Amino acid sequence: MALERTLSIIKPDAVAKDVIGQIYSRFENAGLKIIAARMAHLSREQAEQFYSVHKERPFFKALVDFMVSGPIMIQVLEGDNAIAKNRDLMGATDPQKADKGTIRADFADNIDANAVHGSDGPDTARAEIGFFFPGINLHSR
Ligand code: UDP
């Protein structure tokens, strides 16, 4: 199995619900180690840049509005198959379709406010970690 790093975000809805600790427990119980973390309140420019791959999509403005609506918690997770493992823990993008027991099924209200973000592949993981933790030497543990 490949030791990987992935970028995870606890979005404004879940931060407002005070479930950071519960979500962190799920990462830790699944063998994903939190090796970097910071809270941020994104500017519109940062949110637009982070989600620029979606800029032509109809939901782009609503997504940016939501991501700047309150503070977010950003972390780097490390572990075997961390990228897929985190996506499994998150559940489907639409919480109505997410499997029981996933983060989105348990904590998200709808597809616009769906509690968490997770990188979807090795290239995006590398780019997203660099976006939020630029020039920071991250340590495995
Ligand atoms: N999104 C949305 N409406 C849609 C599809 C996506 O609001 O119809 C938002 C949603 O917050 C999602 C984000 O855009 O998490 C990024 O979409 P993606 O398809 O990359 O889903 P994810 O990787 O987050 O599951």
Backbone and ligand atoms as CSV (ligand in chain L), in Angstrom:
chain,resi,resn,atom,element,x,y,z
A,1,MET,N,N,0.851,-1.216,0.000
A,1,MET,CA,C,0.000,0.000,0.000
A,1,MET,C,C,0.874,1.249,0.000
A,2,ALA,N,N,0.386,2.270,-0.657
A,2,ALA,CA,C,1.181,3.494,-0.803
A,2,ALA,C,C,0.909,4.463,0.338
A,3,LEU,N,N,1.996,4.955,0.945
A,3,LEU,CA,C,1.844,6.013,1.939
A,3,LEU,C,C,1.578,7.308,1.180
A,4,GLU,N,N,0.439,7.919,1.463
A,4,GLU,CA,C,0.035,9.123,0.729
A,4,GLU,C,C,-0.310,10.252,1.691
A,5,ARG,N,N,-0.333,11.455,1.105
A,5,ARG,CA,C,-0.858,12.625,1.813
A,5,ARG,C,C,-2.032,13.180,1.022
A,6,THR,N,N,-3.007,13.711,1.730
A,6,THR,CA,C,-4.153,14.310,1.063
A,6,THR,C,C,-4.576,15.566,1.810
A,7,LEU,N,N,-5.231,16.466,1.071
A,7,LEU,CA,C,-5.693,17.723,1.681
A,7,LEU,C,C,-7.166,17.571,2.025
A,8,SER,N,N,-7.473,17.867,3.275
A,8,SER,CA,C,-8.849,17.775,3.766
A,8,SER,C,C,-9.292,19.145,4.254
A,9,ILE,N,N,-10.543,19.484,3.977
A,9,ILE,CA,C,-11.113,20.721,4.519
A,9,ILE,C,C,-12.414,20.382,5.237
A,10,ILE,N,N,-12.553,20.888,6.450
A,10,ILE,CA,C,-13.850,20.857,7.125
A,10,ILE,C,C,-14.500,22.204,6.796
A,11,LYS,N,N,-15.604,22.140,6.055
A,11,LYS,CA,C,-16.209,23.334,5.457
A,11,LYS,C,C,-16.994,24.141,6.496
A,12,PRO,N,N,-17.412,25.374,6.123
A,12,PRO,CA,C,-18.041,26.273,7.113
A,12,PRO,C,C,-19.245,25.675,7.843
A,13,ASP,N,N,-20.053,24.857,7.164
A,13,ASP,CA,C,-21.236,24.286,7.830
A,13,ASP,C,C,-20.833,23.382,8.987
A,14,ALA,N,N,-19.824,22.539,8.767
A,14,ALA,CA,C,-19.414,21.591,9.808
A,14,ALA,C,C,-18.647,22.292,10.929
A,15,VAL,N,N,-17.852,23.311,10.578
A,15,VAL,CA,C,-17.178,24.086,11.637
A,15,VAL,C,C,-18.241,24.737,12.521
A,16,ALA,N,N,-19.290,25.300,11.897
A,16,ALA,CA,C,-20.347,25.978,12.669
A,16,ALA,C,C,-21.113,24.997,13.565
A,17,LYS,N,N,-21.156,23.733,13.166
A,17,LYS,CA,C,-21.854,22.714,13.976
A,17,LYS,C,C,-20.983,22.152,15.098
A,18,ASP,N,N,-19.729,22.627,15.190
A,18,ASP,CA,C,-18.819,22.140,16.238
A,18,ASP,C,C,-18.610,20.632,16.175
A,19,VAL,N,N,-18.337,20.152,14.958
A,19,VAL,CA,C,-18.049,18.723,14.820
A,19,VAL,C,C,-16.619,18.464,14.322
A,20,ILE,N,N,-15.734,19.463,14.486
A,20,ILE,CA,C,-14.328,19.264,14.090
A,20,ILE,C,C,-13.756,18.042,14.824
A,21,GLY,N,N,-13.989,17.983,16.117
A,21,GLY,CA,C,-13.432,16.885,16.926
A,21,GLY,C,C,-13.967,15.535,16.479
A,22,GLN,N,N,-15.259,15.463,16.211
A,22,GLN,CA,C,-15.842,14.184,15.776
A,22,GLN,C,C,-15.273,13.753,14.432
A,23,ILE,N,N,-15.060,14.722,13.535
A,23,ILE,CA,C,-14.495,14.389,12.221
A,23,ILE,C,C,-13.028,13.979,12.370
A,24,TYR,N,N,-12.281,14.691,13.213
A,24,TYR,CA,C,-10.882,14.305,13.457
A,24,TYR,C,C,-10.805,12.875,14.011
A,25,SER,N,N,-11.743,12.510,14.895
A,25,SER,CA,C,-11.738,11.140,15.440
A,25,SER,C,C,-11.900,10.109,14.339
A,26,ARG,N,N,-12.732,10.429,13.363
A,26,ARG,CA,C,-12.921,9.472,12.251
A,26,ARG,C,C,-11.627,9.300,11.462
A,27,PHE,N,N,-10.917,10.414,11.220
A,27,PHE,CA,C,-9.622,10.314,10.529
A,27,PHE,C,C,-8.679,9.422,11.348
A,28,GLU,N,N,-8.567,9.740,12.625
A,28,GLU,CA,C,-7.604,9.028,13.475
A,28,GLU,C,C,-7.968,7.554,13.603
A,29,ASN,N,N,-9.258,7.264,13.759
A,29,ASN,CA,C,-9.681,5.859,13.897
A,29,ASN,C,C,-9.462,5.064,12.616
A,30,ALA,N,N,-9.405,5.763,11.487
A,30,ALA,CA,C,-9.170,5.093,10.205
A,30,ALA,C,C,-7.679,5.002,9.873
A,31,GLY,N,N,-6.824,5.463,10.770
A,31,GLY,CA,C,-5.377,5.376,10.531
A,31,GLY,C,C,-4.817,6.525,9.724
A,32,LEU,N,N,-5.595,7.613,9.605
A,32,LEU,CA,C,-5.093,8.803,8.921
A,32,LEU,C,C,-4.526,9.763,9.957
A,33,LYS,N,N,-3.253,10.055,9.825
A,33,LYS,CA,C,-2.600,10.943,10.795
A,33,LYS,C,C,-2.700,12.390,10.322
A,34,ILE,N,N,-3.043,13.291,11.247
A,34,ILE,CA,C,-3.107,14.725,10.945
A,34,ILE,C,C,-1.688,15.260,11.127
A,35,ILE,N,N,-1.059,15.663,9.999
A,35,ILE,CA,C,0.343,16.105,10.087
A,35,ILE,C,C,0.476,17.625,9.890
A,36,ALA,N,N,-0.628,18.310,9.590
A,36,ALA,CA,C,-0.635,19.777,9.535
A,36,ALA,C,C,-2.083,20.206,9.667
A,37,ALA,N,N,-2.315,21.366,10.281
A,37,ALA,CA,C,-3.692,21.854,10.410
A,37,ALA,C,C,-3.683,23.353,10.650
A,38,ARG,N,N,-4.649,24.022,10.068
A,38,ARG,CA,C,-4.847,25.436,10.382
A,38,ARG,C,C,-6.282,25.842,10.074
A,39,MET,N,N,-6.761,26.836,10.829
A,39,MET,CA,C,-8.085,27.391,10.542
A,39,MET,C,C,-7.887,28.626,9.680
A,40,ALA,N,N,-8.826,28.860,8.761
A,40,ALA,CA,C,-8.746,30.050,7.908
A,40,ALA,C,C,-10.150,30.505,7.550
A,41,HIS,N,N,-10.275,31.781,7.273
A,41,HIS,CA,C,-11.509,32.305,6.694
A,41,HIS,C,C,-11.105,32.814,5.311
A,42,LEU,N,N,-11.478,32.069,4.272
A,42,LEU,CA,C,-10.985,32.362,2.930
A,42,LEU,C,C,-11.546,33.666,2.390
A,43,SER,N,N,-10.706,34.360,1.609
A,43,SER,CA,C,-11.199,35.482,0.813
A,43,SER,C,C,-11.884,34.898,-0.420
A,44,ARG,N,N,-12.687,35.719,-1.084
A,44,ARG,CA,C,-13.341,35.285,-2.316
A,44,ARG,C,C,-12.289,34.861,-3.354
A,45,GLU,N,N,-11.191,35.609,-3.434
A,45,GLU,CA,C,-10.137,35.298,-4.405
A,45,GLU,C,C,-9.527,33.919,-4.125
A,46,GLN,N,N,-9.275,33.643,-2.847
A,46,GLN,CA,C,-8.695,32.331,-2.498
A,46,GLN,C,C,-9.655,31.200,-2.852
A,47,ALA,N,N,-10.949,31.382,-2.522
A,47,ALA,CA,C,-11.939,30.327,-2.789
A,47,ALA,C,C,-12.078,30.110,-4.289
A,48,GLU,N,N,-12.093,31.209,-5.054
A,48,GLU,CA,C,-12.214,31.090,-6.517
A,48,GLU,C,C,-11.002,30.375,-7.100
A,49,GLN,N,N,-9.838,30.684,-6.549
A,49,GLN,CA,C,-8.611,30.047,-7.046
A,49,GLN,C,C,-8.594,28.558,-6.695
A,50,PHE,N,N,-8.972,28.243,-5.452
A,50,PHE,CA,C,-8.948,26.848,-5.011
A,50,PHE,C,C,-9.885,25.986,-5.859
A,51,TYR,N,N,-11.068,26.538,-6.189
A,51,TYR,CA,C,-12.064,25.773,-6.943
A,51,TYR,C,C,-12.083,26.165,-8.422
A,52,SER,N,N,-10.968,26.700,-8.947
A,52,SER,CA,C,-10.961,27.223,-10.319
A,52,SER,C,C,-11.321,26.151,-11.355
A,53,VAL,N,N,-11.060,24.863,-11.042
A,53,VAL,CA,C,-11.430,23.789,-11.970
A,53,VAL,C,C,-12.938,23.776,-12.239
A,54,HIS,N,N,-13.712,24.328,-11.299
A,54,HIS,CA,C,-15.179,24.336,-11.443
A,54,HIS,C,C,-15.718,25.671,-11.951
A,55,LYS,N,N,-14.841,26.559,-12.441
A,55,LYS,CA,C,-15.306,27.942,-12.673
A,55,LYS,C,C,-16.389,28.085,-13.745
A,56,GLU,N,N,-16.475,27.108,-14.656
A,56,GLU,CA,C,-17.532,27.185,-15.678
A,56,GLU,C,C,-18.820,26.477,-15.250
A,57,ARG,N,N,-18.804,25.860,-14.077
A,57,ARG,CA,C,-19.970,25.067,-13.669
A,57,ARG,C,C,-21.051,25.982,-13.097
A,58,PRO,N,N,-22.325,25.594,-13.231
A,58,PRO,CA,C,-23.423,26.461,-12.772
A,58,PRO,C,C,-23.414,26.722,-11.262
A,59,PHE,N,N,-22.809,25.804,-10.499
A,59,PHE,CA,C,-22.827,25.950,-9.039
A,59,PHE,C,C,-21.636,26.746,-8.512
A,60,PHE,N,N,-20.770,27.255,-9.427
A,60,PHE,CA,C,-19.512,27.868,-8.974
A,60,PHE,C,C,-19.724,29.039,-8.010
A,61,LYS,N,N,-20.624,29.962,-8.353
A,61,LYS,CA,C,-20.805,31.145,-7.493
A,61,LYS,C,C,-21.346,30.730,-6.122
A,62,ALA,N,N,-22.315,29.835,-6.123
A,62,ALA,CA,C,-22.880,29.362,-4.846
A,62,ALA,C,C,-21.808,28.661,-4.010
A,63,LEU,N,N,-20.944,27.909,-4.676
A,63,LEU,CA,C,-19.872,27.199,-3.969
A,63,LEU,C,C,-18.908,28.200,-3.325
A,64,VAL,N,N,-18.524,29.217,-4.089
A,64,VAL,CA,C,-17.612,30.230,-3.540
A,64,VAL,C,C,-18.299,31.001,-2.407
A,65,ASP,N,N,-19.553,31.396,-2.608
A,65,ASP,CA,C,-20.303,32.100,-1.544
A,65,ASP,C,C,-20.277,31.286,-0.256
A,66,PHE,N,N,-20.525,29.989,-0.396
A,66,PHE,CA,C,-20.564,29.114,0.771
A,66,PHE,C,C,-19.187,28.996,1.424
A,67,MET,N,N,-18.150,28.823,0.624
A,67,MET,CA,C,-16.807,28.588,1.191
A,67,MET,C,C,-16.243,29.814,1.904
A,68,VAL,N,N,-16.783,31.013,1.584
A,68,VAL,CA,C,-16.306,32.227,2.282
A,68,VAL,C,C,-17.277,32.641,3.393
A,69,SER,N,N,-18.298,31.828,3.651
A,69,SER,CA,C,-19.347,32.228,4.603
A,69,SER,C,C,-18.913,32.092,6.057
A,70,GLY,N,N,-17.811,31.432,6.307
A,70,GLY,CA,C,-17.340,31.271,7.685
A,70,GLY,C,C,-16.002,30.572,7.679
A,71,PRO,N,N,-15.409,30.414,8.870
A,71,PRO,CA,C,-14.102,29.763,8.932
A,71,PRO,C,C,-14.149,28.298,8.511
A,72,ILE,N,N,-13.027,27.844,7.985
A,72,ILE,CA,C,-12.865,26.435,7.622
A,72,ILE,C,C,-11.649,25.883,8.365
A,73,MET,N,N,-11.621,24.567,8.509
A,73,MET,CA,C,-10.467,23.901,9.128
A,73,MET,C,C,-9.781,23.076,8.043
A,74,ILE,N,N,-8.487,23.355,7.848
A,74,ILE,CA,C,-7.750,22.733,6.747
A,74,ILE,C,C,-6.684,21.811,7.338
A,75,GLN,N,N,-6.603,20.563,6.846
A,75,GLN,CA,C,-5.584,19.664,7.359
A,75,GLN,C,C,-4.988,18.788,6.268
A,76,VAL,N,N,-3.748,18.377,6.535
A,76,VAL,CA,C,-3.095,17.377,5.695
A,76,VAL,C,C,-3.163,16.057,6.443
A,77,LEU,N,N,-3.695,15.038,5.766
A,77,LEU,CA,C,-3.802,13.700,6.338
A,77,LEU,C,C,-2.785,12.800,5.664
A,78,GLU,N,N,-2.158,11.949,6.447
A,78,GLU,CA,C,-1.171,11.024,5.892
A,78,GLU,C,C,-1.482,9.602,6.336
A,79,GLY,N,N,-1.329,8.663,5.418
A,79,GLY,CA,C,-1.542,7.257,5.761
A,79,GLY,C,C,-1.540,6.408,4.508
A,80,ASP,N,N,-1.675,5.092,4.693
A,80,ASP,CA,C,-1.769,4.189,3.544
A,80,ASP,C,C,-3.016,4.532,2.751
A,81,ASN,N,N,-2.853,4.730,1.462
A,81,ASN,CA,C,-3.990,5.057,0.580
A,81,ASN,C,C,-4.836,6.201,1.132
A,82,ALA,N,N,-4.184,7.222,1.647
A,82,ALA,CA,C,-4.890,8.308,2.337
A,82,ALA,C,C,-5.934,8.989,1.452
A,83,ILE,N,N,-5.644,9.102,0.153
A,83,ILE,CA,C,-6.561,9.845,-0.725
A,83,ILE,C,C,-7.894,9.110,-0.832
A,84,ALA,N,N,-7.841,7.817,-1.186
A,84,ALA,CA,C,-9.084,7.034,-1.320
A,84,ALA,C,C,-9.738,6.806,0.045
A,85,LYS,N,N,-8.919,6.582,1.060
A,85,LYS,CA,C,-9.472,6.332,2.401
A,85,LYS,C,C,-10.278,7.533,2.888
A,86,ASN,N,N,-9.720,8.740,2.674
A,86,ASN,CA,C,-10.448,9.947,3.078
A,86,ASN,C,C,-11.731,10.096,2.275
A,87,ARG,N,N,-11.680,9.804,0.971
A,87,ARG,CA,C,-12.895,9.902,0.131
A,87,ARG,C,C,-13.952,8.902,0.620
A,88,ASP,N,N,-13.516,7.708,1.044
A,88,ASP,CA,C,-14.463,6.725,1.594
A,88,ASP,C,C,-15.102,7.248,2.876
A,89,LEU,N,N,-14.274,7.834,3.743
A,89,LEU,CA,C,-14.820,8.371,5.005
A,89,LEU,C,C,-15.811,9.501,4.730
A,90,MET,N,N,-15.526,10.322,3.693
A,90,MET,CA,C,-16.378,11.479,3.371
A,90,MET,C,C,-17.758,11.057,2.886
A,91,GLY,N,N,-17.814,10.065,1.987
A,91,GLY,CA,C,-19.070,9.675,1.349
A,91,GLY,C,C,-19.320,10.497,0.098
A,92,ALA,N,N,-20.413,10.190,-0.595
A,92,ALA,CA,C,-20.714,10.817,-1.881
A,92,ALA,C,C,-20.917,12.325,-1.735
A,93,THR,N,N,-20.652,13.050,-2.840
A,93,THR,CA,C,-20.771,14.519,-2.850
A,93,THR,C,C,-22.143,14.969,-2.353
A,94,ASP,N,N,-23.197,14.267,-2.820
A,94,ASP,CA,C,-24.563,14.585,-2.373
A,94,ASP,C,C,-24.866,13.772,-1.109
A,95,PRO,N,N,-25.022,14.428,0.030
A,95,PRO,CA,C,-25.226,13.687,1.289
A,95,PRO,C,C,-26.436,12.750,1.252
A,96,GLN,N,N,-27.426,13.074,0.408
A,96,GLN,CA,C,-28.593,12.182,0.277
A,96,GLN,C,C,-28.182,10.823,-0.292
A,97,LYS,N,N,-27.077,10.834,-1.064
A,97,LYS,CA,C,-26.626,9.597,-1.710
A,97,LYS,C,C,-25.452,8.955,-0.961
A,98,ALA,N,N,-24.990,9.611,0.083
A,98,ALA,CA,C,-23.810,9.112,0.809
A,98,ALA,C,C,-24.188,7.907,1.670
A,99,ASP,N,N,-23.260,6.930,1.711
A,99,ASP,CA,C,-23.507,5.732,2.530
A,99,ASP,C,C,-23.669,6.104,4.002
A,100,LYS,N,N,-24.487,5.304,4.678
A,100,LYS,CA,C,-24.672,5.467,6.129
A,100,LYS,C,C,-23.324,5.415,6.835
A,101,GLY,N,N,-23.154,6.261,7.833
A,101,GLY,CA,C,-21.923,6.216,8.608
A,101,GLY,C,C,-20.799,7.039,8.027
A,102,THR,N,N,-20.993,7.636,6.833
A,102,THR,CA,C,-19.963,8.517,6.285
A,102,THR,C,C,-20.137,9.924,6.881
A,103,ILE,N,N,-19.080,10.718,6.743
A,103,ILE,CA,C,-19.104,12.076,7.315
A,103,ILE,C,C,-20.243,12.888,6.708
A,104,ARG,N,N,-20.384,12.797,5.390
A,104,ARG,CA,C,-21.427,13.603,4.744
A,104,ARG,C,C,-22.817,13.109,5.111
A,105,ALA,N,N,-23.021,11.799,5.214
A,105,ALA,CA,C,-24.339,11.289,5.619
A,105,ALA,C,C,-24.678,11.772,7.030
A,106,ASP,N,N,-23.688,11.839,7.882
A,106,ASP,CA,C,-23.959,12.156,9.294
A,106,ASP,C,C,-23.975,13.651,9.602
A,107,PHE,N,N,-23.189,14.445,8.861
A,107,PHE,CA,C,-23.035,15.848,9.254
A,107,PHE,C,C,-23.454,16.867,8.200
A,108,ALA,N,N,-23.686,16.446,6.938
A,108,ALA,CA,C,-23.970,17.426,5.882
A,108,ALA,C,C,-25.471,17.571,5.660
A,109,ASP,N,N,-25.879,18.761,5.250
A,109,ASP,CA,C,-27.305,19.035,5.027
A,109,ASP,C,C,-27.716,18.827,3.581
A,110,ASN,N,N,-26.866,19.249,2.645
A,110,ASN,CA,C,-27.212,19.153,1.220
A,110,ASN,C,C,-25.939,19.259,0.382
A,111,ILE,N,N,-26.090,19.143,-0.943
A,111,ILE,CA,C,-24.908,19.100,-1.822
A,111,ILE,C,C,-24.130,20.423,-1.807
A,112,ASP,N,N,-24.806,21.524,-1.501
A,112,ASP,CA,C,-24.105,22.821,-1.437
A,112,ASP,C,C,-23.281,22.940,-0.161
A,113,ALA,N,N,-23.837,22.435,0.916
A,113,ALA,CA,C,-23.170,22.525,2.216
A,113,ALA,C,C,-22.898,21.096,2.665
A,114,ASN,N,N,-21.774,20.543,2.159
A,114,ASN,CA,C,-21.578,19.102,2.349
A,114,ASN,C,C,-20.396,18.744,3.243
A,115,ALA,N,N,-20.099,19.625,4.194
A,115,ALA,CA,C,-19.258,19.322,5.366
A,115,ALA,C,C,-17.756,19.193,5.135
A,116,VAL,N,N,-17.352,18.506,4.068
A,116,VAL,CA,C,-15.920,18.247,3.905
A,116,VAL,C,C,-15.492,18.284,2.436
A,117,HIS,N,N,-14.211,18.570,2.259
A,117,HIS,CA,C,-13.534,18.445,0.962
A,117,HIS,C,C,-12.393,17.454,1.140
A,118,GLY,N,N,-12.103,16.691,0.091
A,118,GLY,CA,C,-10.912,15.841,0.088
A,118,GLY,C,C,-10.343,15.757,-1.309
A,119,SER,N,N,-9.027,15.821,-1.419
A,119,SER,CA,C,-8.372,15.724,-2.739
A,119,SER,C,C,-8.825,14.450,-3.439
A,120,ASP,N,N,-8.933,14.521,-4.787
A,120,ASP,CA,C,-9.453,13.362,-5.519
A,120,ASP,C,C,-8.385,12.557,-6.249
A,121,GLY,N,N,-7.117,12.933,-6.103
A,121,GLY,CA,C,-6.049,12.163,-6.752
A,121,GLY,C,C,-4.695,12.701,-6.322
A,122,PRO,N,N,-3.611,11.972,-6.666
A,122,PRO,CA,C,-2.271,12.377,-6.215
A,122,PRO,C,C,-1.855,13.761,-6.707
A,123,ASP,N,N,-2.201,14.100,-7.957
A,123,ASP,CA,C,-1.793,15.417,-8.481
A,123,ASP,C,C,-2.537,16.540,-7.783
A,124,THR,N,N,-3.856,16.366,-7.611
A,124,THR,CA,C,-4.616,17.417,-6.910
A,124,THR,C,C,-4.172,17.495,-5.456
A,125,ALA,N,N,-3.885,16.363,-4.834
A,125,ALA,CA,C,-3.441,16.387,-3.434
A,125,ALA,C,C,-2.175,17.243,-3.295
A,126,ARG,N,N,-1.220,16.997,-4.200
A,126,ARG,CA,C,0.045,17.755,-4.143
A,126,ARG,C,C,-0.227,19.255,-4.343
A,127,ALA,N,N,-1.061,19.579,-5.325
A,127,ALA,CA,C,-1.345,20.994,-5.616
A,127,ALA,C,C,-2.110,21.641,-4.462
A,128,GLU,N,N,-3.084,20.931,-3.904
A,128,GLU,CA,C,-3.917,21.516,-2.832
A,128,GLU,C,C,-3.125,21.684,-1.530
A,129,ILE,N,N,-2.230,20.734,-1.252
A,129,ILE,CA,C,-1.393,20.882,-0.043
A,129,ILE,C,C,-0.481,22.099,-0.227
A,130,GLY,N,N,0.081,22.246,-1.413
A,130,GLY,CA,C,0.938,23.408,-1.688
A,130,GLY,C,C,0.178,24.718,-1.631
A,131,PHE,N,N,-1.094,24.675,-2.009
A,131,PHE,CA,C,-1.929,25.887,-1.995
A,131,PHE,C,C,-2.119,26.391,-0.562
A,132,PHE,N,N,-2.400,25.497,0.362
A,132,PHE,CA,C,-2.712,25.918,1.737
A,132,PHE,C,C,-1.524,25.876,2.699
A,133,PHE,N,N,-0.480,25.125,2.352
A,133,PHE,CA,C,0.692,25.050,3.232
A,133,PHE,C,C,1.951,25.320,2.412
A,134,PRO,N,N,2.017,26.506,1.772
A,134,PRO,CA,C,3.145,26.757,0.870
A,134,PRO,C,C,4.462,26.891,1.635
A,135,GLY,N,N,5.466,26.229,1.122
A,135,GLY,CA,C,6.809,26.382,1.696
A,135,GLY,C,C,6.956,25.813,3.090
A,136,ILE,N,N,5.983,25.029,3.539
A,136,ILE,CA,C,6.072,24.466,4.893
A,136,ILE,C,C,6.571,23.032,4.786
A,137,ASN,N,N,7.597,22.742,5.581
A,137,ASN,CA,C,8.193,21.414,5.570
A,137,ASN,C,C,7.351,20.502,6.458
A,138,LEU,N,N,6.551,19.625,5.847
A,138,LEU,CA,C,5.667,18.759,6.626
A,138,LEU,C,C,6.425,17.499,7.033
A,139,HIS,N,N,6.166,17.044,8.243
A,139,HIS,CA,C,6.871,15.881,8.779
A,139,HIS,C,C,5.937,14.692,8.914
A,140,SER,N,N,6.387,13.548,8.449
A,140,SER,CA,C,5.641,12.303,8.675
A,140,SER,C,C,5.802,11.934,10.155
A,141,ARG,N,N,4.881,11.148,10.685
A,141,ARG,CA,C,5.026,10.697,12.074
A,141,ARG,C,C,4.406,9.319,12.246
L,1,UDP,N1,N,-21.099,21.086,-5.742
L,1,UDP,C1,C,-22.315,21.695,-5.702
L,1,UDP,N2,N,-23.289,21.304,-6.592
L,1,UDP,C2,C,-23.074,20.297,-7.480
L,1,UDP,C3,C,-21.826,19.664,-7.508
L,1,UDP,C4,C,-20.844,20.081,-6.629
L,1,UDP,O1,O,-22.529,22.579,-4.889
L,1,UDP,O2,O,-23.983,19.968,-8.250
L,1,UDP,C5,C,-20.059,21.537,-4.803
L,1,UDP,C6,C,-19.979,20.614,-3.613
L,1,UDP,O3,O,-19.748,21.404,-2.456
L,1,UDP,C7,C,-18.754,19.769,-3.919
L,1,UDP,C8,C,-17.867,20.772,-4.664
L,1,UDP,O4,O,-18.785,21.541,-5.427
L,1,UDP,O5,O,-18.171,19.269,-2.741
L,1,UDP,C9,C,-16.840,20.164,-5.563
L,1,UDP,O6,O,-17.460,19.260,-6.441
L,1,UDP,P1,P,-16.808,17.835,-6.745
L,1,UDP,O7,O,-17.577,17.257,-7.901
L,1,UDP,O8,O,-15.335,17.995,-6.885
L,1,UDP,O9,O,-17.189,16.969,-5.436
L,1,UDP,P2,P,-16.333,16.424,-4.203
L,1,UDP,O10,O,-14.977,16.043,-4.739
L,1,UDP,O11,O,-16.254,17.540,-3.197
L,1,UDP,O12,O,-17.125,15.262,-3.684
